[in-house]
Amino acid sequence: MSPRSGMSRGVTTGQLIASHILDTRKSGRSENRIVYTPINEQGYYQPDPSHPNQGYLTPHWGNLKPLLLDVGSQFRASNTVRET
């Protein structure tokens, strides 16, 4: 196989893989915009009082389909705090 044909095959393979990844991500829910209503309670995000016009960039991203995990919480740490 000539270097040129090897490169051509590599480019073709890369394009096929990229196309597959892009098709898979079409259902990733990144375009599902939501209207975020702030929750004024402890443990929830609170806007910076120094910047009252600062909005919420991407609150819907918590609902994204993970790229390499089965679910977003697959390797999440436990909420258990152990006292020593």
N, C-alpha and C positions, 0 to 999 in steps of 0.2 A: 504494500500500500504506500502510495506516495505521501509525503508530508502534506501536500495540498488537499488530497482526498481525505486524509485523517482529520485535518482541521475542519473540512466541510462537514464530515460526519459528526464531529464534536459540536459544531455550531448547530446543526440540525437537532441533535439530541438535547442540547441546552434549550433550544426554542420549544421543543415538545414538553420538556419538564416545566419550563416557565409558564407555558400555556395551561398545563394541568394545574399548577399551583394557583394561577390567577382564576381559573374556573372554580376551583375548590373554595376560594376566598369570596366568591360572589355571594355566598350564603352566610358570610361571617357576621352579618348584622351591623356593620360599621356605618351604614347609611340610615339606620333607624334612629332618627333624632327624636328626643323626647323633650317635653317641657318640664323643667326641673322646678319643683316647689321646695324651697328650703325648709328644713325641719329645725326649729329653734329649741333643741334639746342637747344635753350633754352627750358627747360621743358622735355628734354629727358635725359636718363641716360648717364653720361659721365664717361669713365674709370678713375680710380685713376692714375694721372700722376706719382705717386711714385711707382706704380706697373704696368708697361706697359704690362707685360705678363699675367696679370690677365684676364681671359676670362669671358664669360657669362655663368652662371651655368644652368639656366633653363628658357630662354626667352619664350619658348613655353607654359609655365604654365598659361599664361593669357588666353589661349584657352581651358583650362580644363573644363570638365563638372562638375559643383558643386555637392558635395555629398548630401547636404540637402536643397539646394536652387533650385528654378526653373531656374534661370539664375544668373550669377555671379554678375550682377549689381542690383540685387533685393533690396538690402538695402544700396546702395551706397549713400553717402552724396551728396547734390547738390553742384554745383560749384559756387553758389551765395555767394558773400562776402558782408555783410551788414556793412555799416559804421554807427557809432553811433554819 
